[in-house]
């Protein structure tokens, strides 16, 4: 699987851990920055990861910050991105199966490495259920079109 990953300085360490984990699992990882713990603003990095997914350059994206909240918001500003902030296995599974989330957001200051990697694996393994959830996604797309012109 092709995965675009990005972080700010607060998520840099966890991003390195996740990247190593994904690479060892055989995934192709495109690291879109940042490249240190030097303070940076996260929006451009997270938007780049979301854009890679929406354009088809990556199958899924992962964005990581201190809490993951701002990173999720930034990714969701990209038309077609469906970023989900996940703090446990259940939210990761449901984000994929019910919401067809295509970007995972993680809080590097909130999650231990072991749980974070389990969340990543759960998210990557998930598949959209379709069914009753399709109409809801279509409604979200209608809102997006209305707001984006």
N, C-alpha and C positions, 0 to 999 in steps of 0.2 A: 504494500500500500504506500502511496505517496502522501507524506504529511508535511504541511507547512507549519513551522513553529516560530513563535516570537515571544519576547518578554521585555519587561523593563528591568531596571537594575535590581528591584526587589525580588523578581522572579528568576534572575539569572542563574543562580545555583541550582534551583529545581529544574530549570530548562536544560542545563547540562546533564543532569541525572536522567531526565526523561529522554533526551536525545540519545544518550548512550544506551538506554534500555530499548528504545525503538530500533536503533541500528543493530543491536545484537539480536533482535527478533526478526531481522531481515527486511525491515521497512526502509524506504528511501525517505530521508529527512532533509527538508530544505530549511535551514536556519536563517531566518530573516532579521535577526538581531534581537536585542543589543548584544554586544560582545564583551561586556564587563559589568562590574558592579558600580561603575561611575554613574551618578544620577542622570537620568534621561526622562523625557516625557514619553508615555506609552502609546498615545493614539496612532501615530504613524506606523509603528511596528505592528500593532494589532490589526490595523486596517490592511496592511500589506499581506498578512497571513490570511485574512478573510477574503481579500481580493484574489489571492492565489487559488483558493477553493472555488470561488464563484466563477472564475475564468477557466477552471478545469485544469490548472497547473498542479493541483493537489487534490487528493480525494477527500481529505479532512484537514482541519486546522486545529492547533492548540495554541492558546495564548495564556501567559502566566505573569502575574504581578504579585504584589503584596497580599491583597485580598482577592484579586481576580475580578472584582466588581467593575472597576473602571475599564479593564481590559475587555470584559464582556460587552459593556456598553459601546466601546469604540468599535469592536468587531461587528456589532449589530447595526452600526451606521452604514455598513456596506450593503447595498441593495442585493438581496439574495442570500445573505449570511443569516444563519440561525445559530447564534452562539448561546451556549448554556453554561452557567456557573455551577459547577458540581463539587460538593463537599463530601459525598459518600457514594457508594456503589449503586444505591437505588436511584439517586438523581441522575447518575450517569446512564444507567440502563433506560430510564424513562425518557431522558432527553433524546436518545436515539430512537426508541421504539414508538413513542407517542408524538414527539415533536420533530422528528427527522433532523435533529440538530447536526450541523456540519462543522461546527467549531466548538471545541471544549475550552472552557476557561477555568483556571486553577489559581488558588491563593497560596503562594509560596511561603507566606508567613503564618498560614493557618493549618497547613497539612504537613504531616510527616512524610518522609520519602516513601515508605512502604505503602501507606494508604494512597498517596498520589499515584504511584505506579499501578496499583490495583484499579483505581478510577480510570486511568488511561486505558488499561487493557479492557475494562468493561465497556468503555465508550467505543473503542475500536471494534470490539466484537459485536456490538449492537446492530440491529437492523430495524428499519422502519416497518411497523406492522401494517400500515395502510388502513383499510376499513374505515371505521368511524372517524379516524384522525385526518383523513384526506380532506374532508370538507372544512375542517378547522384550519388546516394549512392553506387551503384556497382562500379562506377569509383573511388570513394574515397577509397573503400575497395581494389581495384586493386593497387592504389598508396600505400596504407598502406602495402599490401603484398610485393610490390617491395622494399619498404624501410626497412621493418622488416625482409626480407629474408624469 
